[in-house]
Amino acid sequence: MWNNKKRRGRLFIVSGSSGSGKTTLLEMLRGKKDFHKSLAKIVTVTTRVPRSMERNGRDYHFISKAEFLRRKARGEFAESEQIYGEYYGTPKKDLEMILRKGNDALLCVDVKGALSLKRLFPKATVLIFIAAPSLKNLKDRLKRRLSETTESMRKRLIIVKDEMRFARYYHYVIVNEVLSQALKNLSAVILAERLRVDS
């Protein structure tokens, strides 16, 4: 009879450029019956203004910059980054509790934050990068949002090129050309990692 030792929790980190479809993919993944109850969601703390459909405590914890910096000084974040002038941070206490119990956590963070978490939890971390099929495709997706000015589009595309350089440090890269196939690939990665024997 197979007798596995206590399983160590996995930290699945998904990153990708604006317009890559990573948020949509994660929402679809959490809607799958075989995944949503077994993947703990860590709610990121941010100083940016909520978008129209976002809820405090569900999508993000929205706080002021002053409060964010106080929490950061107290060492409450496992990682934190400043993006487009706003701060984002991963609550360390929530993350450590989930992994300690042998459960899996799912996080969506930028590339620098992902690498910081990999250094902090090297054996538990699985890095997954979501990429658009091409730069032109990415531009088209951002234009369809109708929320980008010419200047913000230019800045985002500069950041996209920088983020793509980090993809080689990830365990998996999923090209999101067809959403349904990208979801299958993301699900397959998570399933395979859960079946992997801990060393």
Backbone as CSV, one residue per row, in Angstrom:
resi,resn,N_x,N_y,N_z,CA_x,CA_y,CA_z,C_x,C_y,C_z
1,MET,0.851,-1.201,0.000,0.000,0.000,0.000,0.878,1.239,0.000
2,TRP,0.559,2.158,-0.899,1.333,3.421,-0.965,1.056,4.244,0.285
3,ASN,2.131,4.620,0.955,1.980,5.397,2.193,2.826,6.655,2.078
4,ASN,2.216,7.714,1.613,2.942,8.958,1.416,3.057,9.716,2.737
5,LYS,4.181,10.360,2.933,4.333,11.213,4.113,3.423,12.424,3.980
6,LYS,3.309,13.195,5.021,2.431,14.374,4.983,2.798,15.256,3.800
7,ARG,1.807,15.531,3.003,2.023,16.306,1.779,2.319,17.760,2.100
8,ARG,3.285,18.307,1.372,3.600,19.726,1.505,2.715,20.522,0.542
9,GLY,2.166,21.615,1.014,1.320,22.437,0.161,2.099,23.035,-0.996
10,ARG,1.413,23.213,-2.108,2.028,23.836,-3.279,1.544,25.286,-3.390
11,LEU,2.433,26.139,-3.851,2.106,27.539,-4.089,2.135,27.771,-5.597
12,PHE,0.962,27.805,-6.210,0.853,28.019,-7.645,0.780,29.517,-7.912
13,ILE,1.781,30.024,-8.605,1.841,31.451,-8.901,1.668,31.670,-10.393
14,VAL,0.657,32.456,-10.747,0.368,32.763,-12.146,0.716,34.227,-12.406
15,SER,1.502,34.455,-13.448,1.861,35.808,-13.868,1.573,35.952,-15.353
16,GLY,1.516,37.188,-15.785,1.303,37.449,-17.206,1.081,38.936,-17.409
17,SER,1.327,39.382,-18.592,1.182,40.802,-18.902,-0.281,41.226,-18.898
18,SER,-0.524,42.524,-18.761,-1.874,43.065,-18.908,-2.401,42.672,-20.286
19,GLY,-3.617,42.123,-20.326,-4.200,41.715,-21.596,-3.888,40.287,-21.988
20,SER,-3.102,39.573,-21.179,-2.761,38.178,-21.505,-3.925,37.234,-21.240
21,GLY,-4.901,37.693,-20.452,-6.055,36.854,-20.133,-5.903,36.071,-18.843
22,LYS,-4.870,36.381,-18.053,-4.607,35.594,-16.835,-5.750,35.681,-15.825
23,THR,-6.345,36.872,-15.676,-7.438,37.035,-14.707,-8.651,36.221,-15.122
24,THR,-8.991,36.257,-16.404,-10.117,35.465,-16.921,-9.863,33.985,-16.728
25,LEU,-8.653,33.539,-17.002,-8.295,32.136,-16.834,-8.446,31.690,-15.388
26,LEU,-7.996,32.508,-14.462,-8.081,32.151,-13.048,-9.525,32.115,-12.577
27,GLU,-10.347,33.031,-13.070,-11.774,33.009,-12.717,-12.431,31.729,-13.229
28,MET,-12.073,31.319,-14.448,-12.621,30.090,-15.017,-12.124,28.865,-14.252
29,LEU,-10.853,28.891,-13.865,-10.288,27.771,-13.111,-10.987,27.616,-11.767
30,ARG,-11.223,28.740,-11.094,-11.887,28.677,-9.788,-13.343,28.247,-9.916
31,GLY,-13.896,28.365,-11.115,-15.268,27.925,-11.339,-15.389,26.431,-11.583
32,LYS,-14.251,25.764,-11.819,-14.273,24.321,-12.052,-14.489,23.586,-10.725
33,LYS,-15.457,22.685,-10.679,-15.815,21.995,-9.434,-14.649,21.233,-8.824
34,ASP,-13.792,20.671,-9.668,-12.694,19.859,-9.144,-11.518,20.691,-8.668
35,PHE,-11.585,22.009,-8.823,-10.465,22.858,-8.407,-10.837,23.895,-7.343
36,HIS,-12.038,24.467,-7.441,-12.308,25.672,-6.664,-12.244,25.479,-5.155
37,LYS,-12.603,24.287,-4.648,-12.587,24.071,-3.205,-11.206,23.706,-2.688
38,SER,-10.346,23.250,-3.573,-9.047,22.750,-3.120,-7.890,23.715,-3.383
39,LEU,-8.182,24.856,-3.987,-7.151,25.856,-4.231,-7.477,27.112,-3.430
40,ALA,-6.744,27.331,-2.369,-7.000,28.505,-1.536,-6.567,29.763,-2.278
41,LYS,-7.408,30.768,-2.236,-7.087,32.036,-2.870,-6.510,32.986,-1.832
42,ILE,-5.340,33.500,-2.114,-4.746,34.517,-1.258,-5.168,35.870,-1.827
43,VAL,-5.854,36.649,-1.034,-6.326,37.959,-1.512,-5.206,38.984,-1.334
44,THR,-4.757,39.552,-2.442,-3.671,40.523,-2.454,-4.133,41.858,-1.863
45,VAL,-3.216,42.524,-1.203,-3.469,43.867,-0.671,-2.966,44.885,-1.692
46,THR,-3.749,45.926,-1.968,-3.329,46.934,-2.938,-3.793,48.328,-2.538
47,THR,-3.098,49.308,-3.073,-3.469,50.714,-2.823,-4.237,51.316,-3.992
48,ARG,-4.421,50.554,-5.077,-5.104,51.140,-6.227,-6.609,51.208,-5.992
49,VAL,-7.268,52.017,-6.806,-8.717,52.205,-6.710,-9.421,50.973,-7.286
50,PRO,-10.481,50.488,-6.622,-11.207,49.320,-7.155,-11.843,49.614,-8.507
51,ARG,-11.836,48.599,-9.388,-12.577,48.713,-10.640,-14.055,48.452,-10.355
52,SER,-14.894,48.727,-11.339,-16.346,48.730,-11.117,-16.890,47.408,-10.576
53,MET,-16.355,46.271,-11.041,-16.899,44.967,-10.639,-16.143,44.344,-9.464
54,GLU,-15.138,45.016,-8.956,-14.325,44.444,-7.887,-14.908,44.723,-6.507
55,ARG,-14.711,43.734,-5.606,-15.192,43.877,-4.238,-14.036,43.786,-3.260
56,ASN,-14.075,44.643,-2.255,-13.045,44.620,-1.215,-13.144,43.310,-0.426
57,GLY,-12.001,42.633,-0.266,-11.977,41.372,0.461,-12.170,40.158,-0.415
58,ARG,-12.759,40.345,-1.587,-12.944,39.229,-2.517,-11.874,39.265,-3.598
59,ASP,-11.740,40.413,-4.268,-10.768,40.542,-5.348,-9.422,41.045,-4.823
60,TYR,-9.472,42.043,-3.983,-8.290,42.627,-3.330,-8.711,43.166,-1.969
61,HIS,-7.716,43.403,-1.116,-7.922,44.218,0.074,-7.442,45.618,-0.311
62,PHE,-8.353,46.561,-0.414,-8.010,47.919,-0.836,-7.721,48.785,0.394
63,ILE,-6.497,49.304,0.471,-6.112,50.132,1.609,-5.357,51.375,1.107
64,SER,-5.106,52.304,1.994,-4.380,53.520,1.629,-2.882,53.230,1.517
65,LYS,-2.173,54.124,0.852,-0.725,53.964,0.734,-0.048,54.047,2.098
66,ALA,-0.538,54.933,2.960,0.055,55.082,4.295,-0.080,53.777,5.084
67,GLU,-1.271,53.157,5.020,-1.490,51.899,5.731,-0.642,50.780,5.135
68,PHE,-0.540,50.773,3.801,0.273,49.747,3.145,1.718,49.830,3.623
69,LEU,2.280,51.019,3.653,3.674,51.201,4.055,3.882,50.847,5.523
70,ARG,2.864,51.077,6.361,2.956,50.673,7.769,3.025,49.153,7.879
71,ARG,2.172,48.473,7.124,2.161,47.006,7.153,3.465,46.424,6.593
72,LYS,3.952,47.056,5.543,5.216,46.592,4.963,6.354,46.738,5.969
73,ALA,6.402,47.855,6.685,7.443,48.092,7.688,7.370,47.058,8.813
74,ARG,6.159,46.550,9.090,5.987,45.532,10.139,6.304,44.129,9.616
75,GLY,6.645,44.013,8.329,7.000,42.710,7.747,5.819,41.809,7.486
76,GLU,4.658,42.401,7.190,3.446,41.610,7.006,3.298,41.010,5.610
77,PHE,4.157,41.411,4.665,4.029,40.914,3.297,5.138,39.936,2.950
78,ALA,4.757,38.823,2.309,5.749,37.861,1.808,6.490,38.455,0.620
79,GLU,5.815,39.308,-0.117,6.424,40.059,-1.224,5.567,41.276,-1.461
80,SER,6.174,42.325,-1.986,5.413,43.524,-2.343,6.119,44.227,-3.489
81,GLU,5.328,44.850,-4.335,5.859,45.549,-5.492,5.074,46.835,-5.725
82,GLN,5.712,47.779,-6.408,5.030,48.990,-6.844,4.894,48.916,-8.360
83,ILE,3.646,48.982,-8.833,3.355,48.865,-10.263,2.448,50.019,-10.671
84,TYR,2.845,50.743,-11.719,2.074,51.895,-12.193,1.768,52.868,-11.056
85,GLY,2.699,53.001,-10.120,2.545,53.959,-9.030,1.724,53.468,-7.849
86,GLU,1.213,52.229,-7.921,0.423,51.670,-6.820,1.147,50.469,-6.216
87,TYR,0.847,50.193,-4.935,1.502,49.093,-4.230,0.623,47.843,-4.208
88,TYR,1.294,46.682,-4.274,0.635,45.380,-4.178,1.450,44.514,-3.226
89,GLY,0.772,43.753,-2.370,1.503,42.906,-1.438,0.748,41.622,-1.129
90,THR,1.502,40.549,-0.855,0.925,39.250,-0.503,1.029,39.049,1.005
91,PRO,-0.107,38.888,1.703,-0.069,38.699,3.156,0.689,37.423,3.548
92,LYS,1.772,37.588,4.285,2.637,36.460,4.643,1.932,35.458,5.560
93,LYS,1.194,35.961,6.539,0.543,35.097,7.522,-0.446,34.143,6.863
94,ASP,-1.264,34.660,5.942,-2.258,33.825,5.247,-1.576,32.717,4.448
95,LEU,-0.534,33.078,3.751,0.179,32.140,2.895,0.852,31.034,3.703
96,GLU,1.554,31.398,4.759,2.251,30.415,5.590,1.278,29.432,6.236
97,MET,0.133,29.918,6.657,-0.861,29.050,7.299,-1.385,27.990,6.334
98,ILE,-1.667,28.392,5.104,-2.181,27.459,4.095,-1.157,26.375,3.773
99,LEU,0.084,26.778,3.510,1.128,25.814,3.157,1.452,24.891,4.320
100,ARG,1.423,25.412,5.530,1.735,24.614,6.721,0.725,23.489,6.907
101,LYS,-0.514,23.743,6.521,-1.575,22.737,6.641,-1.525,21.694,5.525
102,GLY,-0.613,21.888,4.557,-0.517,20.956,3.441,-1.499,21.250,2.332
103,ASN,-2.089,22.440,2.364,-3.029,22.839,1.314,-2.320,23.620,0.211
104,ASP,-2.993,23.761,-0.916,-2.428,24.483,-2.059,-2.996,25.895,-2.126
105,ALA,-2.154,26.830,-2.543,-2.573,28.225,-2.685,-2.380,28.671,-4.124
106,LEU,-3.253,29.559,-4.572,-3.182,30.098,-5.926,-3.039,31.614,-5.835
107,LEU,-1.992,32.118,-6.482,-1.697,33.550,-6.430,-1.501,34.099,-7.833
108,CYS,-1.916,35.332,-8.014,-1.659,36.041,-9.271,-0.819,37.266,-8.927
109,VAL,0.463,37.225,-9.258,1.359,38.344,-8.948,2.250,38.639,-10.154
110,ASP,2.904,39.799,-10.137,3.789,40.165,-11.243,5.076,39.342,-11.172
111,VAL,5.901,39.450,-12.199,7.077,38.584,-12.319,8.085,38.779,-11.184
112,LYS,8.298,40.016,-10.755,9.263,40.254,-9.686,8.763,39.686,-8.360
113,GLY,7.475,39.854,-8.106,6.884,39.286,-6.904,6.941,37.772,-6.914
114,ALA,6.718,37.186,-8.095,6.765,35.727,-8.225,8.151,35.188,-7.881
115,LEU,9.180,35.837,-8.378,10.544,35.379,-8.110,10.921,35.581,-6.639
116,SER,10.379,36.616,-6.016,10.608,36.830,-4.581,9.999,35.692,-3.774
117,LEU,8.781,35.281,-4.146,8.115,34.184,-3.451,8.819,32.853,-3.688
118,LYS,9.369,32.683,-4.886,10.117,31.463,-5.182,11.345,31.358,-4.285
119,ARG,11.996,32.488,-4.025,13.155,32.484,-3.124,12.728,32.186,-1.682
120,LEU,11.543,32.643,-1.304,11.052,32.456,0.056,10.527,31.042,0.291
121,PHE,9.869,30.477,-0.718,9.315,29.113,-0.625,9.811,28.284,-1.815
122,PRO,11.106,27.979,-1.878,11.681,27.360,-3.080,11.120,25.979,-3.433
123,LYS,10.782,25.170,-2.444,10.301,23.809,-2.732,8.810,23.770,-3.018
124,ALA,8.092,24.732,-2.513,6.629,24.719,-2.656,6.148,25.426,-3.921
125,THR,6.967,26.322,-4.477,6.505,27.224,-5.536,6.517,26.608,-6.933
126,VAL,5.412,26.810,-7.653,5.292,26.417,-9.058,4.929,27.686,-9.833
127,LEU,5.810,28.096,-10.740,5.610,29.344,-11.493,5.019,29.069,-12.871
128,ILE,3.910,29.758,-13.182,3.215,29.575,-14.461,3.035,30.946,-15.117
129,PHE,3.570,31.091,-16.306,3.481,32.367,-17.020,2.447,32.257,-18.135
130,ILE,1.508,33.209,-18.168,0.490,33.254,-19.227,0.910,34.301,-20.258
131,ALA,1.050,33.883,-21.504,1.516,34.781,-22.560,0.462,34.927,-23.652
132,ALA,0.373,36.113,-24.214,-0.470,36.336,-25.391,0.262,35.761,-26.609
133,PRO,-0.461,35.396,-27.670,0.192,34.799,-28.849,1.203,35.718,-29.520
134,SER,0.962,37.035,-29.466,1.864,37.984,-30.112,1.657,39.365,-29.511
135,LEU,2.585,40.269,-29.796,2.464,41.635,-29.307,1.270,42.331,-29.947
136,LYS,1.025,42.053,-31.226,-0.129,42.644,-31.920,-1.436,42.194,-31.268
137,ASN,-1.509,40.901,-30.946,-2.697,40.362,-30.289,-2.921,41.047,-28.944
138,LEU,-1.832,41.272,-28.228,-1.909,41.930,-26.920,-2.410,43.365,-27.054
139,LYS,-1.890,44.077,-28.049,-2.350,45.456,-28.304,-3.847,45.485,-28.581
140,ASP,-4.319,44.538,-29.394,-5.743,44.482,-29.740,-6.595,44.238,-28.501
141,ARG,-6.123,43.356,-27.615,-6.876,43.057,-26.391,-6.954,44.289,-25.486
142,LEU,-5.846,44.999,-25.367,-5.824,46.194,-24.522,-6.734,47.288,-25.089
143,LYS,-6.758,47.408,-26.422,-7.636,48.406,-27.053,-9.100,48.086,-26.804
144,ARG,-9.441,46.792,-26.783,-10.835,46.387,-26.566,-11.320,46.713,-25.155
145,ARG,-10.384,46.886,-24.232,-10.777,47.259,-22.868,-11.390,48.660,-22.811
146,LEU,-10.996,49.511,-23.752,-11.464,50.901,-23.825,-11.118,51.696,-22.556
147,SER,-10.068,51.255,-21.868,-9.672,51.960,-20.640,-8.234,52.458,-20.714
148,GLU,-7.612,52.329,-21.886,-6.217,52.696,-22.040,-6.067,53.969,-22.876
149,THR,-5.340,54.942,-22.349,-4.963,56.101,-23.149,-3.754,55.719,-23.992
150,THR,-3.404,56.545,-24.941,-2.234,56.274,-25.775,-0.974,56.156,-24.921
151,GLU,-0.858,57.044,-23.932,0.319,57.037,-23.074,0.353,55.808,-22.169
152,SER,-0.792,55.436,-21.594,-0.805,54.257,-20.726,-0.551,52.986,-21.529
153,MET,-1.043,52.959,-22.782,-0.780,51.823,-23.664,0.711,51.707,-23.939
154,ARG,1.343,52.817,-24.210,2.790,52.819,-24.489,3.575,52.291,-23.286
155,LYS,3.195,52.744,-22.092,3.881,52.304,-20.871,3.677,50.819,-20.624
156,ARG,2.445,50.352,-20.841,2.146,48.934,-20.621,2.954,48.044,-21.571
157,LEU,3.093,48.471,-22.823,3.823,47.652,-23.797,5.315,47.605,-23.483
158,ILE,5.845,48.677,-22.915,7.248,48.663,-22.474,7.415,47.639,-21.354
159,ILE,6.464,47.647,-20.417,6.513,46.707,-19.290,6.340,45.272,-19.779
160,VAL,5.466,45.065,-20.768,5.239,43.730,-21.334,6.550,43.135,-21.843
161,LYS,7.299,43.926,-22.604,8.569,43.435,-23.165,9.549,43.076,-22.050
162,ASP,9.533,43.861,-20.976,10.402,43.586,-19.838,9.968,42.300,-19.130
163,GLU,8.644,42.139,-18.957,8.125,40.945,-18.275,8.434,39.674,-19.053
164,MET,8.386,39.746,-20.372,8.645,38.560,-21.193,10.057,38.014,-20.983
165,ARG,10.983,38.878,-20.611,12.354,38.424,-20.355,12.417,37.499,-19.143
166,PHE,11.451,37.655,-18.236,11.450,36.844,-17.022,10.796,35.479,-17.223
167,ALA,10.102,35.283,-18.343,9.369,34.035,-18.567,10.283,32.815,-18.502
168,ARG,11.554,32.986,-18.858,12.481,31.842,-18.855,12.764,31.312,-17.448
169,TYR,12.450,32.089,-16.426,12.654,31.644,-15.050,11.449,30.862,-14.514
170,TYR,10.404,30.751,-15.296,9.186,30.060,-14.876,9.259,28.570,-15.210
171,HIS,8.479,27.776,-14.477,8.428,26.340,-14.747,7.602,26.029,-15.987
172,TYR,6.560,26.829,-16.220,5.654,26.592,-17.347,5.291,27.921,-18.019
173,VAL,5.142,27.888,-19.347,4.625,29.023,-20.108,3.428,28.520,-20.914
174,ILE,2.283,29.157,-20.711,1.058,28.780,-21.426,0.675,29.939,-22.346
175,VAL,0.623,29.670,-23.640,0.232,30.696,-24.615,-1.294,30.699,-24.708
176,ASN,-1.889,31.823,-24.369,-3.348,31.935,-24.340,-3.867,32.460,-25.676
177,GLU,-3.924,31.560,-26.645,-4.473,31.927,-27.962,-5.952,31.584,-28.013
178,VAL,-6.280,30.368,-27.570,-7.677,29.923,-27.456,-7.937,29.688,-25.980
179,LEU,-8.873,30.445,-25.417,-9.093,30.452,-23.973,-9.387,29.063,-23.412
180,SER,-10.228,28.299,-24.086,-10.601,26.969,-23.586,-9.392,26.039,-23.520
181,GLN,-8.504,26.127,-24.514,-7.312,25.280,-24.521,-6.319,25.730,-23.453
182,ALA,-6.191,27.037,-23.285,-5.298,27.554,-22.238,-5.764,27.100,-20.862
183,LEU,-7.084,27.065,-20.649,-7.634,26.587,-19.380,-7.307,25.111,-19.167
184,LYS,-7.432,24.312,-20.223,-7.080,22.884,-20.127,-5.611,22.715,-19.762
185,ASN,-4.757,23.526,-20.387,-3.321,23.428,-20.109,-2.998,23.839,-18.671
186,LEU,-3.637,24.899,-18.207,-3.418,25.351,-16.833,-3.897,24.294,-15.836
187,SER,-5.051,23.710,-16.087,-5.579,22.650,-15.219,-4.646,21.445,-15.202
188,ALA,-4.100,21.095,-16.372,-3.203,19.943,-16.471,-1.923,20.167,-15.683
189,VAL,-1.391,21.376,-15.726,-0.175,21.705,-14.964,-0.419,21.520,-13.473
190,ILE,-1.540,22.057,-12.992,-1.848,21.971,-11.565,-2.062,20.528,-11.136
191,LEU,-2.775,19.758,-11.953,-3.010,18.342,-11.636,-1.694,17.570,-11.591
192,ALA,-0.828,17.787,-12.585,0.452,17.078,-12.630,1.314,17.405,-11.416
193,GLU,1.339,18.670,-11.027,2.147,19.075,-9.874,1.602,18.488,-8.575
194,ARG,0.311,18.333,-8.492,-0.285,17.745,-7.289,0.013,16.250,-7.174
195,LEU,0.228,15.609,-8.324,0.539,14.178,-8.312,2.029,13.914,-8.146
196,ARG,2.837,14.972,-8.273,4.281,14.801,-8.149,4.656,14.411,-6.725
197,VAL,5.560,13.445,-6.611,6.021,12.995,-5.300,6.988,14.009,-4.737
198,ASP,6.774,14.457,-3.503,7.677,15.395,-2.854,9.022,14.734,-2.605
199,SER,10.091,15.493,-2.843,11.424,14.952,-2.607,11.846,15.236,-1.169
